[in-house]
């Protein structure tokens, strides 16, 4: 999970939701408003992420229907 660690470095965990329709969700934010939500299968076999720059609370509320992708570092 090192790519996720690099992307979310400096972020603080804001929310955790476990066991929602087969997924665990971890919401992380920075003081400047940037955020990331990591989705993990309950089995811990797949990880996906969404990243944003503002409006974390709306993103967290819609986490179950969001489009997640693989992390990219560039």
Beta strands, then each sheet from edge to edge (+ up, - down):
strand 1: 12-20
strand 2: 23-29
strand 3: 35-41
strand 4: 47-52
sheet 1: 1+ 2- 3+ 4-
end
